[in-house]
Amino acid sequence: MVAIPILLLMVPVFAGAVAYARFGLRAGLLAAGGSFVAVLLAVGLPFLLLLQAERRKAADQEAALARWDQRRGG
């Protein structure tokens, strides 16, 4: 479970190292930064979408409970 995020965070390190070896420091930093952003988007975006869906579900449940309570005369 912990190995997957560690492996994903190693991607920018390898990308930066390869670019640094071939093209120099500026290219290495650019490759590492760009791939780090790509990994963050690939990992973080599904979690953000899941969180948004859970919030929407909770809001719908709360609204349904309020309607039910109002019908009961509470």
C-alpha positions as CSV (number, residue, x, y, z in Angstrom):
1,M,0.0,0.0,0.0
2,V,2.8,2.4,0.8
3,A,5.0,1.2,-2.0
4,I,2.8,2.7,-4.8
5,P,3.1,6.3,-3.7
6,I,6.8,5.9,-3.1
7,L,7.3,4.5,-6.6
8,L,5.2,7.3,-8.1
9,L,7.3,9.9,-6.3
10,M,10.4,8.3,-7.7
11,V,9.3,9.1,-11.3
12,P,10.2,12.8,-11.1
13,V,13.6,11.8,-9.6
14,F,14.4,9.5,-12.5
15,A,13.1,11.9,-15.1
16,G,15.2,14.7,-13.7
17,A,18.3,12.5,-13.5
18,V,18.0,11.4,-17.1
19,A,17.4,14.9,-18.4
20,Y,20.2,16.2,-16.2
21,A,22.6,13.6,-17.6
22,R,21.7,14.3,-21.2
23,F,20.9,18.0,-21.3
24,G,22.2,19.7,-18.1
25,L,20.9,21.2,-14.9
26,R,18.1,23.4,-16.3
27,A,16.6,20.6,-18.3
28,G,16.9,18.2,-15.3
29,L,15.0,20.6,-13.0
30,L,12.4,21.3,-15.6
31,A,11.8,17.5,-16.2
32,A,11.7,16.8,-12.5
33,G,9.2,19.6,-11.8
34,G,7.0,18.8,-14.8
35,S,6.8,15.1,-14.0
36,F,6.2,15.9,-10.3
37,V,3.2,18.0,-11.3
38,A,2.0,15.2,-13.7
39,V,2.2,12.6,-10.8
40,L,0.3,15.0,-8.5
41,L,-2.4,15.4,-11.0
42,A,-2.6,11.7,-11.8
43,V,-2.9,10.8,-8.2
44,G,-4.6,13.7,-6.7
45,L,-7.4,14.4,-9.2
46,P,-9.2,11.1,-8.7
47,F,-9.1,11.7,-4.9
48,L,-10.5,15.2,-5.4
49,L,-13.3,13.9,-7.6
50,L,-14.1,11.2,-5.0
51,L,-14.2,13.8,-2.2
52,Q,-16.5,16.0,-4.2
53,A,-18.9,13.1,-4.9
54,E,-18.9,12.2,-1.2
55,R,-19.7,15.8,-0.2
56,R,-22.5,15.9,-2.8
57,K,-23.9,12.7,-1.4
58,A,-23.8,13.9,2.1
59,A,-25.6,17.2,1.1
60,D,-28.3,15.2,-0.7
61,Q,-28.8,12.9,2.3
62,E,-29.0,16.0,4.6
63,A,-31.6,17.6,2.3
64,A,-33.6,14.4,2.1
65,L,-33.6,14.2,5.9
66,A,-34.7,17.8,6.2
67,R,-37.6,17.2,3.8
68,W,-38.6,14.1,5.7
69,D,-38.5,15.9,9.0
70,Q,-40.5,18.8,7.6
71,R,-43.2,16.4,6.3
72,R,-43.5,14.9,9.8
73,G,-44.2,18.3,11.1
74,G,-40.9,18.8,13.0
